[in-house]
């Protein structure tokens, strides 16, 4: 964490999303100057034309449709940054997100942090403000992870050290690859919560989590069961440490 102005790589997985230009624009508007943007087209057959105006400003990768985890991994492998950020193609980041979150991570020596977020609709109107949980300490994050996924992946910034330590997203998972990844991270690193809202998360009828809700929940319960023992042990250990 010694590099004073590290490069931050933002990966946008893209699959038939009409909002992708807004996501790209929000990255290009960042107040932090050392940013590279990688857009991974995961086998789209529409809306690719929305990316064309930005090809000179981004790294553009095309692959056959393999899902979000594979698209993220492809982008991460191409990334040169010391820090990595994931942004969904239908979401929008605040102009100051990278600058503020990077400063926060440096201040607490964090390898992975996440923030609060707003919900927006199809017309970019904020329908709910600050919908994340306002965590006060790491133990609360672990207790939440034991039950559900409290981390919105598009609010996360992580050090490349995380990838080097635990590897990539699990491409066998179609819907809950983020939850499984945060559980793996928690077993190796302290996860930090940054008390600020820096992402607008779009909820709309064509989003995958709505269209595939049943399959997503089945996958989620399977992952939760797999990691519950290890997370329970970690909660006990951290709880004992806090009482010493």
Order of alpha helices (4+ residues) and beta strands (2+ residues): beta-alpha-beta-beta-alpha-beta-beta-alpha-beta-beta-alpha-beta-alpha-alpha-beta-alpha-alpha
